[in-house]
Amino acid sequence: MDISRKLGILVFCAVPAIVGGGIVYAIFGNYAPVFIYEILLLLVAFGIISK
């Protein structure tokens, strides 16, 4: 996988991080679930990139 494809995957994961983080905060009302959501999203993104 070349570098441009890896960067594209990171950008593709950044949009759900921003929008999803806001949705998770609106549902739960504090930042702890948002951090968990962001960490899970990072693990998935790094898992895809490491292939």
mmCIF entry with sequence, helices, sheets and N, C-alpha, C, O atoms, coordinates in Angstrom:
data_MODEL
# 
_entry.id   MODEL 
# 
_entity.id                         1 
_entity.type                       polymer 
_entity.pdbx_number_of_molecules   1 
# 
_entity_poly.entity_id                      1 
_entity_poly.type                           'polypeptide(L)' 
_entity_poly.nstd_linkage                   no 
_entity_poly.nstd_monomer                   no 
_entity_poly.pdbx_seq_one_letter_code       MDISRKLGILVFCAVPAIVGGGIVYAIFGNYAPVFIYEILLLLVAFGIISK 
_entity_poly.pdbx_seq_one_letter_code_can   MDISRKLGILVFCAVPAIVGGGIVYAIFGNYAPVFIYEILLLLVAFGIISK 
_entity_poly.pdbx_strand_id                 A 
# 
loop_
_entity_poly_seq.entity_id 
_entity_poly_seq.num 
_entity_poly_seq.mon_id 
_entity_poly_seq.hetero 
1 1  MET n 
1 2  ASP n 
1 3  ILE n 
1 4  SER n 
1 5  ARG n 
1 6  LYS n 
1 7  LEU n 
1 8  GLY n 
1 9  ILE n 
1 10 LEU n 
1 11 VAL n 
1 12 PHE n 
1 13 CYS n 
1 14 ALA n 
1 15 VAL n 
1 16 PRO n 
1 17 ALA n 
1 18 ILE n 
1 19 VAL n 
1 20 GLY n 
1 21 GLY n 
1 22 GLY n 
1 23 ILE n 
1 24 VAL n 
1 25 TYR n 
1 26 ALA n 
1 27 ILE n 
1 28 PHE n 
1 29 GLY n 
1 30 ASN n 
1 31 TYR n 
1 32 ALA n 
1 33 PRO n 
1 34 VAL n 
1 35 PHE n 
1 36 ILE n 
1 37 TYR n 
1 38 GLU n 
1 39 ILE n 
1 40 LEU n 
1 41 LEU n 
1 42 LEU n 
1 43 LEU n 
1 44 VAL n 
1 45 ALA n 
1 46 PHE n 
1 47 GLY n 
1 48 ILE n 
1 49 ILE n 
1 50 SER n 
1 51 LYS n 
# 
_struct_asym.id          A 
_struct_asym.entity_id   1 
# 
loop_
_struct_conf.conf_type_id 
_struct_conf.id 
_struct_conf.pdbx_PDB_helix_id 
_struct_conf.beg_label_comp_id 
_struct_conf.beg_label_asym_id 
_struct_conf.beg_label_seq_id 
_struct_conf.pdbx_beg_PDB_ins_code 
_struct_conf.end_label_comp_id 
_struct_conf.end_label_asym_id 
_struct_conf.end_label_seq_id 
_struct_conf.pdbx_end_PDB_ins_code 
_struct_conf.beg_auth_comp_id 
_struct_conf.beg_auth_asym_id 
_struct_conf.beg_auth_seq_id 
_struct_conf.end_auth_comp_id 
_struct_conf.end_auth_asym_id 
_struct_conf.end_auth_seq_id 
_struct_conf.pdbx_PDB_helix_class 
_struct_conf.details 
_struct_conf.pdbx_PDB_helix_length 
HELX_P HELX_P1 AA1 ILE A 3  ? PHE A 28 ? ILE A 3  PHE A 28 1 ? 26 
HELX_P HELX_P2 AA2 ALA A 32 ? ILE A 49 ? ALA A 32 ILE A 49 1 ? 18 
# 
_struct_conf_type.id          HELX_P 
_struct_conf_type.criteria    ? 
_struct_conf_type.reference   ? 
# 
loop_
_atom_site.group_PDB 
_atom_site.id 
_atom_site.type_symbol 
_atom_site.label_atom_id 
_atom_site.label_alt_id 
_atom_site.label_comp_id 
_atom_site.label_asym_id 
_atom_site.label_entity_id 
_atom_site.label_seq_id 
_atom_site.pdbx_PDB_ins_code 
_atom_site.Cartn_x 
_atom_site.Cartn_y 
_atom_site.Cartn_z 
_atom_site.occupancy 
_atom_site.B_iso_or_equiv 
_atom_site.pdbx_formal_charge 
_atom_site.auth_seq_id 
_atom_site.auth_comp_id 
_atom_site.auth_asym_id 
_atom_site.auth_atom_id 
_atom_site.pdbx_PDB_model_num 
ATOM 1   N N  . MET A 1 1  ? 0.853   -1.164 0.000  1.00 0.00 ? 1  MET A N  1 
ATOM 2   C CA . MET A 1 1  ? 0.000   0.000  0.000  1.00 0.00 ? 1  MET A CA 1 
ATOM 3   C C  . MET A 1 1  ? 0.906   1.236  0.000  1.00 0.00 ? 1  MET A C  1 
ATOM 4   O O  . MET A 1 1  ? 1.794   1.359  0.843  1.00 0.00 ? 1  MET A O  1 
ATOM 5   N N  . ASP A 1 2  ? 0.680   2.130  -0.929 1.00 0.00 ? 2  ASP A N  1 
ATOM 6   C CA . ASP A 1 2  ? 1.534   3.307  -1.017 1.00 0.00 ? 2  ASP A CA 1 
ATOM 7   C C  . ASP A 1 2  ? 1.089   4.387  -0.025 1.00 0.00 ? 2  ASP A C  1 
ATOM 8   O O  . ASP A 1 2  ? 0.025   4.288  0.586  1.00 0.00 ? 2  ASP A O  1 
ATOM 9   N N  . ILE A 1 3  ? 1.915   5.405  0.118  1.00 0.00 ? 3  ILE A N  1 
ATOM 10  C CA . ILE A 1 3  ? 1.698   6.440  1.129  1.00 0.00 ? 3  ILE A CA 1 
ATOM 11  C C  . ILE A 1 3  ? 0.433   7.257  0.865  1.00 0.00 ? 3  ILE A C  1 
ATOM 12  O O  . ILE A 1 3  ? -0.249  7.660  1.807  1.00 0.00 ? 3  ILE A O  1 
ATOM 13  N N  . SER A 1 4  ? 0.116   7.502  -0.400 1.00 0.00 ? 4  SER A N  1 
ATOM 14  C CA . SER A 1 4  ? -1.087  8.291  -0.684 1.00 0.00 ? 4  SER A CA 1 
ATOM 15  C C  . SER A 1 4  ? -2.349  7.537  -0.282 1.00 0.00 ? 4  SER A C  1 
ATOM 16  O O  . SER A 1 4  ? -3.312  8.147  0.182  1.00 0.00 ? 4  SER A O  1 
ATOM 17  N N  . ARG A 1 5  ? -2.355  6.233  -0.454 1.00 0.00 ? 5  ARG A N  1 
ATOM 18  C CA . ARG A 1 5  ? -3.518  5.445  -0.039 1.00 0.00 ? 5  ARG A CA 1 
ATOM 19  C C  . ARG A 1 5  ? -3.634  5.426  1.481  1.00 0.00 ? 5  ARG A C  1 
ATOM 20  O O  . ARG A 1 5  ? -4.743  5.500  2.010  1.00 0.00 ? 5  ARG A O  1 
ATOM 21  N N  . LYS A 1 6  ? -2.514  5.327  2.194  1.00 0.00 ? 6  LYS A N  1 
ATOM 22  C CA . LYS A 1 6  ? -2.535  5.349  3.650  1.00 0.00 ? 6  LYS A CA 1 
ATOM 23  C C  . LYS A 1 6  ? -3.049  6.687  4.173  1.00 0.00 ? 6  LYS A C  1 
ATOM 24  O O  . LYS A 1 6  ? -3.837  6.725  5.118  1.00 0.00 ? 6  LYS A O  1 
ATOM 25  N N  . LEU A 1 7  ? -2.608  7.776  3.564  1.00 0.00 ? 7  LEU A N  1 
ATOM 26  C CA . LEU A 1 7  ? -3.092  9.090  3.976  1.00 0.00 ? 7  LEU A CA 1 
ATOM 27  C C  . LEU A 1 7  ? -4.579  9.250  3.681  1.00 0.00 ? 7  LEU A C  1 
ATOM 28  O O  . LEU A 1 7  ? -5.305  9.869  4.458  1.00 0.00 ? 7  LEU A O  1 
ATOM 29  N N  . GLY A 1 8  ? -5.031  8.693  2.560  1.00 0.00 ? 8  GLY A N  1 
ATOM 30  C CA . GLY A 1 8  ? -6.451  8.737  2.231  1.00 0.00 ? 8  GLY A CA 1 
ATOM 31  C C  . GLY A 1 8  ? -7.289  7.991  3.255  1.00 0.00 ? 8  GLY A C  1 
ATOM 32  O O  . GLY A 1 8  ? -8.382  8.438  3.602  1.00 0.00 ? 8  GLY A O  1 
ATOM 33  N N  . ILE A 1 9  ? -6.795  6.867  3.739  1.00 0.00 ? 9  ILE A N  1 
ATOM 34  C CA . ILE A 1 9  ? -7.512  6.111  4.763  1.00 0.00 ? 9  ILE A CA 1 
ATOM 35  C C  . ILE A 1 9  ? -7.578  6.914  6.053  1.00 0.00 ? 9  ILE A C  1 
ATOM 36  O O  . ILE A 1 9  ? -8.612  6.921  6.721  1.00 0.00 ? 9  ILE A O  1 
ATOM 37  N N  . LEU A 1 10 ? -6.495  7.588  6.412  1.00 0.00 ? 10 LEU A N  1 
ATOM 38  C CA . LEU A 1 10 ? -6.510  8.410  7.623  1.00 0.00 ? 10 LEU A CA 1 
ATOM 39  C C  . LEU A 1 10 ? -7.491  9.568  7.509  1.00 0.00 ? 10 LEU A C  1 
ATOM 40  O O  . LEU A 1 10 ? -8.181  9.887  8.477  1.00 0.00 ? 10 LEU A O  1 
ATOM 41  N N  . VAL A 1 11 ? -7.567  10.203 6.343  1.00 0.00 ? 11 VAL A N  1 
ATOM 42  C CA . VAL A 1 11 ? -8.534  11.280 6.133  1.00 0.00 ? 11 VAL A CA 1 
ATOM 43  C C  . VAL A 1 11 ? -9.953  10.721 6.195  1.00 0.00 ? 11 VAL A C  1 
ATOM 44  O O  . VAL A 1 11 ? -10.847 11.341 6.771  1.00 0.00 ? 11 VAL A O  1 
ATOM 45  N N  . PHE A 1 12 ? -10.151 9.555  5.603  1.00 0.00 ? 12 PHE A N  1 
ATOM 46  C CA . PHE A 1 12 ? -11.456 8.909  5.619  1.00 0.00 ? 12 PHE A CA 1 
ATOM 47  C C  . PHE A 1 12 ? -11.890 8.593  7.046  1.00 0.00 ? 12 PHE A C  1 
ATOM 48  O O  . PHE A 1 12 ? -13.083 8.633  7.346  1.00 0.00 ? 12 PHE A O  1 
ATOM 49  N N  . CYS A 1 13 ? -10.953 8.283  7.926  1.00 0.00 ? 13 CYS A N  1 
ATOM 50  C CA . CYS A 1 13 ? -11.274 7.999  9.325  1.00 0.00 ? 13 CYS A CA 1 
ATOM 51  C C  . CYS A 1 13 ? -11.371 9.272  10.160 1.00 0.00 ? 13 CYS A C  1 
ATOM 52  O O  . CYS A 1 13 ? -11.957 9.243  11.242 1.00 0.00 ? 13 CYS A O  1 
ATOM 53  N N  . ALA A 1 14 ? -10.823 10.372 9.699  1.00 0.00 ? 14 ALA A N  1 
ATOM 54  C CA . ALA A 1 14 ? -10.873 11.617 10.453 1.00 0.00 ? 14 ALA A CA 1 
ATOM 55  C C  . ALA A 1 14 ? -12.268 12.219 10.460 1.00 0.00 ? 14 ALA A C  1 
ATOM 56  O O  . ALA A 1 14 ? -12.681 12.815 11.455 1.00 0.00 ? 14 ALA A O  1 
ATOM 57  N N  . VAL A 1 15 ? -12.994 12.071 9.362  1.00 0.00 ? 15 VAL A N  1 
ATOM 58  C CA . VAL A 1 15 ? -14.349 12.634 9.292  1.00 0.00 ? 15 VAL A CA 1 
ATOM 59  C C  . VAL A 1 15 ? -15.272 11.955 10.304 1.00 0.00 ? 15 VAL A C  1 
ATOM 60  O O  . VAL A 1 15 ? -15.959 12.660 11.044 1.00 0.00 ? 15 VAL A O  1 
ATOM 61  N N  . PRO A 1 16 ? -15.325 10.616 10.375 1.00 0.00 ? 16 PRO A N  1 
ATOM 62  C CA . PRO A 1 16 ? -16.158 10.004 11.413 1.00 0.00 ? 16 PRO A CA 1 
ATOM 63  C C  . PRO A 1 16 ? -15.687 10.336 12.830 1.00 0.00 ? 16 PRO A C  1 
ATOM 64  O O  . PRO A 1 16 ? -16.488 10.353 13.764 1.00 0.00 ? 16 PRO A O  1 
ATOM 65  N N  . ALA A 1 17 ? -14.396 10.598 12.988 1.00 0.00 ? 17 ALA A N  1 
ATOM 66  C CA . ALA A 1 17 ? -13.895 10.958 14.317 1.00 0.00 ? 17 ALA A CA 1 
ATOM 67  C C  . ALA A 1 17 ? -14.484 12.288 14.763 1.00 0.00 ? 17 ALA A C  1 
ATOM 68  O O  . ALA A 1 17 ? -14.877 12.436 15.920 1.00 0.00 ? 17 ALA A O  1 
ATOM 69  N N  . ILE A 1 18 ? -14.546 13.242 13.868 1.00 0.00 ? 18 ILE A N  1 
ATOM 70  C CA . ILE A 1 18 ? -15.069 14.568 14.216 1.00 0.00 ? 18 ILE A CA 1 
ATOM 71  C C  . ILE A 1 18 ? -16.581 14.518 14.384 1.00 0.00 ? 18 ILE A C  1 
ATOM 72  O O  . ILE A 1 18 ? -17.107 14.952 15.409 1.00 0.00 ? 18 ILE A O  1 
ATOM 73  N N  . VAL A 1 19 ? -17.275 13.998 13.397 1.00 0.00 ? 19 VAL A N  1 
ATOM 74  C CA . VAL A 1 19 ? -18.735 13.966 13.434 1.00 0.00 ? 19 VAL A CA 1 
ATOM 75  C C  . VAL A 1 19 ? -19.221 12.979 14.494 1.00 0.00 ? 19 VAL A C  1 
ATOM 76  O O  . VAL A 1 19 ? -20.113 13.295 15.281 1.00 0.00 ? 19 VAL A O  1 
ATOM 77  N N  . GLY A 1 20 ? -18.634 11.793 14.508 1.00 0.00 ? 20 GLY A N  1 
ATOM 78  C CA . GLY A 1 20 ? -19.047 10.783 15.484 1.00 0.00 ? 20 GLY A CA 1 
ATOM 79  C C  . GLY A 1 20 ? -18.743 11.187 16.909 1.00 0.00 ? 20 GLY A C  1 
ATOM 80  O O  . GLY A 1 20 ? -19.500 10.867 17.825 1.00 0.00 ? 20 GLY A O  1 
ATOM 81  N N  . GLY A 1 21 ? -17.637 11.889 17.101 1.00 0.00 ? 21 GLY A N  1 
ATOM 82  C CA . GLY A 1 21 ? -17.315 12.374 18.442 1.00 0.00 ? 21 GLY A CA 1 
ATOM 83  C C  . GLY A 1 21 ? -18.365 13.340 18.962 1.00 0.00 ? 21 GLY A C  1 
ATOM 84  O O  . GLY A 1 21 ? -18.716 13.313 20.141 1.00 0.00 ? 21 GLY A O  1 
ATOM 85  N N  . GLY A 1 22 ? -18.861 14.187 18.083 1.00 0.00 ? 22 GLY A N  1 
ATOM 86  C CA . GLY A 1 22 ? -19.931 15.110 18.474 1.00 0.00 ? 22 GLY A CA 1 
ATOM 87  C C  . GLY A 1 22 ? -21.226 14.380 18.786 1.00 0.00 ? 22 GLY A C  1 
ATOM 88  O O  . GLY A 1 22 ? -21.936 14.733 19.728 1.00 0.00 ? 22 GLY A O  1 
ATOM 89  N N  . ILE A 1 23 ? -21.526 13.370 17.999 1.00 0.00 ? 23 ILE A N  1 
ATOM 90  C CA . ILE A 1 23 ? -22.749 12.598 18.242 1.00 0.00 ? 23 ILE A CA 1 
ATOM 91  C C  . ILE A 1 23 ? -22.650 11.827 19.558 1.00 0.00 ? 23 ILE A C  1 
ATOM 92  O O  . ILE A 1 23 ? -23.605 11.790 20.335 1.00 0.00 ? 23 ILE A O  1 
ATOM 93  N N  . VAL A 1 24 ? -21.500 11.220 19.800 1.00 0.00 ? 24 VAL A N  1 
ATOM 94  C CA . VAL A 1 24 ? -21.314 10.471 21.047 1.00 0.00 ? 24 VAL A CA 1 
ATOM 95  C C  . VAL A 1 24 ? -21.400 11.412 22.246 1.00 0.00 ? 24 VAL A C  1 
ATOM 96  O O  . VAL A 1 24 ? -21.979 11.056 23.272 1.00 0.00 ? 24 VAL A O  1 
ATOM 97  N N  . TYR A 1 25 ? -20.833 12.602 22.126 1.00 0.00 ? 25 TYR A N  1 
ATOM 98  C CA . TYR A 1 25 ? -20.917 13.570 23.222 1.00 0.00 ? 25 TYR A CA 1 
ATOM 99  C C  . TYR A 1 25 ? -22.356 14.019 23.450 1.00 0.00 ? 25 TYR A C  1 
ATOM 100 O O  . TYR A 1 25 ? -22.783 14.186 24.592 1.00 0.00 ? 25 TYR A O  1 
ATOM 101 N N  . ALA A 1 26 ? -23.104 14.213 22.363 1.00 0.00 ? 26 ALA A N  1 
ATOM 102 C CA . ALA A 1 26 ? -24.501 14.629 22.503 1.00 0.00 ? 26 ALA A CA 1 
ATOM 103 C C  . ALA A 1 26 ? -25.345 13.551 23.175 1.00 0.00 ? 26 ALA A C  1 
ATOM 104 O O  . ALA A 1 26 ? -26.269 13.858 23.929 1.00 0.00 ? 26 ALA A O  1 
ATOM 105 N N  . ILE A 1 27 ? -25.026 12.293 22.900 1.00 0.00 ? 27 ILE A N  1 
ATOM 106 C CA . ILE A 1 27 ? -25.798 11.200 23.494 1.00 0.00 ? 27 ILE A CA 1 
ATOM 107 C C  . ILE A 1 27 ? -25.462 11.025 24.974 1.00 0.00 ? 27 ILE A C  1 
ATOM 108 O O  . ILE A 1 27 ? -26.365 10.914 25.803 1.00 0.00 ? 27 ILE A O  1 
ATOM 109 N N  . PHE A 1 28 ? -24.169 11.000 25.314 1.00 0.00 ? 28 PHE A N  1 
ATOM 110 C CA . PHE A 1 28 ? -23.764 10.671 26.680 1.00 0.00 ? 28 PHE A CA 1 
ATOM 111 C C  . PHE A 1 28 ? -23.529 11.895 27.563 1.00 0.00 ? 28 PHE A C  1 
ATOM 112 O O  . PHE A 1 28 ? -23.653 11.793 28.783 1.00 0.00 ? 28 PHE A O  1 
ATOM 113 N N  . GLY A 1 29 ? -23.197 13.038 26.988 1.00 0.00 ? 29 GLY A N  1 
ATOM 114 C CA . GLY A 1 29 ? -23.062 14.252 27.772 1.00 0.00 ? 29 GLY A CA 1 
ATOM 115 C C  . GLY A 1 29 ? -21.737 14.450 28.484 1.00 0.00 ? 29 GLY A C  1 
ATOM 116 O O  . GLY A 1 29 ? -21.590 15.422 29.225 1.00 0.00 ? 29 GLY A O  1 
ATOM 117 N N  . ASN A 1 30 ? -20.766 13.569 28.289 1.00 0.00 ? 30 ASN A N  1 
ATOM 118 C CA . ASN A 1 30 ? -19.430 13.798 28.843 1.00 0.00 ? 30 ASN A CA 1 
ATOM 119 C C  . ASN A 1 30 ? -18.386 13.241 27.883 1.00 0.00 ? 30 ASN A C  1 
ATOM 120 O O  . ASN A 1 30 ? -18.718 12.618 26.874 1.00 0.00 ? 30 ASN A O  1 
ATOM 121 N N  . TYR A 1 31 ? -17.129 13.476 28.210 1.00 0.00 ? 31 TYR A N  1 
ATOM 122 C CA . TYR A 1 31 ? -16.069 13.159 27.256 1.00 0.00 ? 31 TYR A CA 1 
ATOM 123 C C  . TYR A 1 31 ? -15.486 11.755 27.374 1.00 0.00 ? 31 TYR A C  1 
ATOM 124 O O  . TYR A 1 31 ? -14.753 11.333 26.480 1.00 0.00 ? 31 TYR A O  1 
ATOM 125 N N  . ALA A 1 32 ? -15.779 11.025 28.428 1.00 0.00 ? 32 ALA A N  1 
ATOM 126 C CA . ALA A 1 32 ? -15.216 9.675  28.580 1.00 0.00 ? 32 ALA A CA 1 
ATOM 127 C C  . ALA A 1 32 ? -15.631 8.752  27.427 1.00 0.00 ? 32 ALA A C  1 
ATOM 128 O O  . ALA A 1 32 ? -14.765 8.086  26.859 1.00 0.00 ? 32 ALA A O  1 
ATOM 129 N N  . PRO A 1 33 ? -16.908 8.683  27.059 1.00 0.00 ? 33 PRO A N  1 
ATOM 130 C CA . PRO A 1 33 ? -17.270 7.837  25.907 1.00 0.00 ? 33 PRO A CA 1 
ATOM 131 C C  . PRO A 1 33 ? -16.673 8.333  24.593 1.00 0.00 ? 33 PRO A C  1 
ATOM 132 O O  . PRO A 1 33 ? -16.404 7.539  23.691 1.00 0.00 ? 33 PRO A O  1 
ATOM 133 N N  . VAL A 1 34 ? -16.469 9.629  24.486 1.00 0.00 ? 34 VAL A N  1 
ATOM 134 C CA . VAL A 1 34 ? -15.859 10.181 23.271 1.00 0.00 ? 34 VAL A CA 1 
ATOM 135 C C  . VAL A 1 34 ? -14.420 9.696  23.145 1.00 0.00 ? 34 VAL A C  1 
ATOM 136 O O  . VAL A 1 34 ? -13.988 9.334  22.051 1.00 0.00 ? 34 VAL A O  1 
ATOM 137 N N  . PHE A 1 35 ? -13.674 9.682  24.241 1.00 0.00 ? 35 PHE A N  1 
ATOM 138 C CA . PHE A 1 35 ? -12.298 9.196  24.204 1.00 0.00 ? 35 PHE A CA 1 
ATOM 139 C C  . PHE A 1 35 ? -12.253 7.713  23.837 1.00 0.00 ? 35 PHE A C  1 
ATOM 140 O O  . PHE A 1 35 ? -11.390 7.282  23.073 1.00 0.00 ? 35 PHE A O  1 
ATOM 141 N N  . ILE A 1 36 ? -13.181 6.942  24.382 1.00 0.00 ? 36 ILE A N  1 
ATOM 142 C CA . ILE A 1 36 ? -13.232 5.514  24.048 1.00 0.00 ? 36 ILE A CA 1 
ATOM 143 C C  . ILE A 1 36 ? -13.535 5.333  22.563 1.00 0.00 ? 36 ILE A C  1 
ATOM 144 O O  . ILE A 1 36 ? -12.910 4.510  21.896 1.00 0.00 ? 36 ILE A O  1 
ATOM 145 N N  . TYR A 1 37 ? -14.489 6.097  22.049 1.00 0.00 ? 37 TYR A N  1 
ATOM 146 C CA . TYR A 1 37 ? -14.842 6.037  20.626 1.00 0.00 ? 37 TYR A CA 1 
ATOM 147 C C  . TYR A 1 37 ? -13.642 6.408  19.751 1.00 0.00 ? 37 TYR A C  1 
ATOM 148 O O  . TYR A 1 37 ? -13.372 5.747  18.748 1.00 0.00 ? 37 TYR A O  1 
ATOM 149 N N  . GLU A 1 38 ? -12.936 7.453  20.128 1.00 0.00 ? 38 GLU A N  1 
ATOM 150 C CA . GLU A 1 38 ? -11.780 7.905  19.349 1.00 0.00 ? 38 GLU A CA 1 
ATOM 151 C C  . GLU A 1 38 ? -10.660 6.862  19.368 1.00 0.00 ? 38 GLU A C  1 
ATOM 152 O O  . GLU A 1 38 ? -10.018 6.626  18.344 1.00 0.00 ? 38 GLU A O  1 
ATOM 153 N N  . ILE A 1 39 ? -10.425 6.245  20.513 1.00 0.00 ? 39 ILE A N  1 
ATOM 154 C CA . ILE A 1 39 ? -9.380  5.223  20.612 1.00 0.00 ? 39 ILE A CA 1 
ATOM 155 C C  . ILE A 1 39 ? -9.729  4.018  19.753 1.00 0.00 ? 39 ILE A C  1 
ATOM 156 O O  . ILE A 1 39 ? -8.867  3.484  19.055 1.00 0.00 ? 39 ILE A O  1 
ATOM 157 N N  . LEU A 1 40 ? -10.985 3.586  19.795 1.00 0.00 ? 40 LEU A N  1 
ATOM 158 C CA . LEU A 1 40 ? -11.409 2.465  18.957 1.00 0.00 ? 40 LEU A CA 1 
ATOM 159 C C  . LEU A 1 40 ? -11.259 2.797  17.477 1.00 0.00 ? 40 LEU A C  1 
ATOM 160 O O  . LEU A 1 40 ? -10.832 1.953  16.689 1.00 0.00 ? 40 LEU A O  1 
ATOM 161 N N  . LEU A 1 41 ? -11.603 4.006  17.105 1.00 0.00 ? 41 LEU A N  1 
ATOM 162 C CA . LEU A 1 41 ? -11.463 4.425  15.711 1.00 0.00 ? 41 LEU A CA 1 
ATOM 163 C C  . LEU A 1 41 ? -9.994  4.462  15.293 1.00 0.00 ? 41 LEU A C  1 
ATOM 164 O O  . LEU A 1 41 ? -9.663  4.080  14.171 1.00 0.00 ? 41 LEU A O  1 
ATOM 165 N N  . LEU A 1 42 ? -9.123  4.913  16.170 1.00 0.00 ? 42 LEU A N  1 
ATOM 166 C CA . LEU A 1 42 ? -7.691  4.914  15.874 1.00 0.00 ? 42 LEU A CA 1 
ATOM 167 C C  . LEU A 1 42 ? -7.152  3.494  15.706 1.00 0.00 ? 42 LEU A C  1 
ATOM 168 O O  . LEU A 1 42 ? -6.347  3.233  14.812 1.00 0.00 ? 42 LEU A O  1 
ATOM 169 N N  . LEU A 1 43 ? -7.590  2.591  16.557 1.00 0.00 ? 43 LEU A N  1 
ATOM 170 C CA . LEU A 1 43 ? -7.133  1.198  16.447 1.00 0.00 ? 43 LEU A CA 1 
ATOM 171 C C  . LEU A 1 43 ? -7.565  0.584  15.118 1.00 0.00 ? 43 LEU A C  1 
ATOM 172 O O  . LEU A 1 43 ? -6.798  -0.145 14.490 1.00 0.00 ? 43 LEU A O  1 
ATOM 173 N N  . VAL A 1 44 ? -8.776  0.874  14.697 1.00 0.00 ? 44 VAL A N  1 
ATOM 174 C CA . VAL A 1 44 ? -9.249  0.357  13.406 1.00 0.00 ? 44 VAL A CA 1 
ATOM 175 C C  . VAL A 1 44 ? -8.449  0.962  12.262 1.00 0.00 ? 44 VAL A C  1 
ATOM 176 O O  . VAL A 1 44 ? -8.063  0.256  11.331 1.00 0.00 ? 44 VAL A O  1 
ATOM 177 N N  . ALA A 1 45 ? -8.197  2.280  12.329 1.00 0.00 ? 45 ALA A N  1 
ATOM 178 C CA . ALA A 1 45 ? -7.449  2.945  11.265 1.00 0.00 ? 45 ALA A CA 1 
ATOM 179 C C  . ALA A 1 45 ? -6.019  2.396  11.170 1.00 0.00 ? 45 ALA A C  1 
ATOM 180 O O  . ALA A 1 45 ? -5.523  2.122  10.077 1.00 0.00 ? 45 ALA A O  1 
ATOM 181 N N  . PHE A 1 46 ? -5.367  2.241  12.322 1.00 0.00 ? 46 PHE A N  1 
ATOM 182 C CA . PHE A 1 46 ? -3.997  1.701  12.301 1.00 0.00 ? 46 PHE A CA 1 
ATOM 183 C C  . PHE A 1 46 ? -3.981  0.240  11.879 1.00 0.00 ? 46 PHE A C  1 
ATOM 184 O O  . PHE A 1 46 ? -3.019  -0.223 11.266 1.00 0.00 ? 46 PHE A O  1 
ATOM 185 N N  . GLY A 1 47 ? -5.039  -0.483 12.205 1.00 0.00 ? 47 GLY A N  1 
ATOM 186 C CA . GLY A 1 47 ? -5.139  -1.869 11.756 1.00 0.00 ? 47 GLY A CA 1 
ATOM 187 C C  . GLY A 1 47 ? -5.256  -1.964 10.251 1.00 0.00 ? 47 GLY A C  1 
ATOM 188 O O  . GLY A 1 47 ? -4.662  -2.851 9.639  1.00 0.00 ? 47 GLY A O  1 
ATOM 189 N N  . ILE A 1 48 ? -6.010  -1.068 9.646  1.00 0.00 ? 48 ILE A N  1 
ATOM 190 C CA . ILE A 1 48 ? -6.146  -1.046 8.190  1.00 0.00 ? 48 ILE A CA 1 
ATOM 191 C C  . ILE A 1 48 ? -4.825  -0.633 7.537  1.00 0.00 ? 48 ILE A C  1 
ATOM 192 O O  . ILE A 1 48 ? -4.411  -1.222 6.538  1.00 0.00 ? 48 ILE A O  1 
ATOM 193 N N  . ILE A 1 49 ? -4.171  0.373  8.101  1.00 0.00 ? 49 ILE A N  1 
ATOM 194 C CA . ILE A 1 49 ? -2.930  0.877  7.515  1.00 0.00 ? 49 ILE A CA 1 
ATOM 195 C C  . ILE A 1 49 ? -1.796  -0.141 7.633  1.00 0.00 ? 49 ILE A C  1 
ATOM 196 O O  . ILE A 1 49 ? -0.939  -0.215 6.752  1.00 0.00 ? 49 ILE A O  1 
ATOM 197 N N  . SER A 1 50 ? -1.782  -0.920 8.706  1.00 0.00 ? 50 SER A N  1 
ATOM 198 C CA . SER A 1 50 ? -0.676  -1.846 8.915  1.00 0.00 ? 50 SER A CA 1 
ATOM 199 C C  . SER A 1 50 ? -0.679  -3.023 7.951  1.00 0.00 ? 50 SER A C  1 
ATOM 200 O O  . SER A 1 50 ? 0.310   -3.752 7.867  1.00 0.00 ? 50 SER A O  1 
ATOM 201 N N  . LYS A 1 51 ? -1.751  -3.218 7.237  1.00 0.00 ? 51 LYS A N  1 
ATOM 202 C CA . LYS A 1 51 ? -1.816  -4.345 6.272  1.00 0.00 ? 51 LYS A CA 1 
ATOM 203 C C  . LYS A 1 51 ? -0.924  -4.096 5.099  1.00 0.00 ? 51 LYS A C  1 
ATOM 204 O O  . LYS A 1 51 ? -0.849  -4.927 4.194  1.00 0.00 ? 51 LYS A O  1 
# 
